[in-house]
Amino acid sequence: MTKEFNSKMWVCVSKNFDVKKVIADMLEYLKKERPCFETLGALQGGLKEEVMSKQFLLMLDDIWEEEDEEK
């Protein structure tokens, strides 16, 4: 199944979710360099440009350690 996708990405999402950090991490993975965008809109636009017209598999991992749940 994964052969059908141009890009595959596994992103770990922490409890302290920061959408700008997640998108910046995704762009860094795709472009092999950290993006210089600062606003959410610019980051979203950059990500859209990278994945548009591509078959893209994104796995969002929100499983945390059991001890994290207890805190």
N, C-alpha and C positions, 0 to 999 in steps of 0.2 A: 504494500500500500504506500509506503513512504517514497517509493520511486516515482510516484506521480506528482511529486511536489518539487518545485525549483529550489525552495529553501525550507529548512526545518529549524525550529527554535524551541528550546525549553527554557522558560523563564520562571524563576522562583519568586513568588510574591510573599513578602513578609507580612506580619500582622500590622506593622506600621507602614501600610501601603502608601507609596508616593508615586503617583502616576507619571510625573515628569521623570523620575529616576528610572522607572521601568521602561518608558519609551526611549530614553537616552541610552539605556543598556541595550535595548533591541537595535537601535541605530548603530551603536558601536559594533555589535556583532555583525551586522549586515555590511557596514562600510569599512570595517577594520580600523576605525578611528573614532574617537569620542566626538560627538557633535558639539558645535559651538553655539547652538541655539539656546536661548534662555527661557523663552515663553512656551507655554503649553501648546499654543496654536502653531508656533513654528516647528516644534518637535513633532506634532501630529502631521503637519504638512510634509516634513522630511520623511517620516515613516510611510505616509501614503505614497509618496513619490517612489520610494524603494520597493514597495510591494505591489503597486498597481500593475494589473495585467499579468500577474504571476500567480502560479499555484503555490500557496504558502501555508505551511502547517505550523500552528502556534499552540504549544502546550503551556498552560498556566498552572504552575504547581503551587498550591496553597496548603500543602501538608506541612505541619510544623512538628517539632519534637514534642513528646508528651509533657516534658518538663516545662516547655513554653506555655502550654495550656494551663498549667497550674499557677503560673505567675499572675 
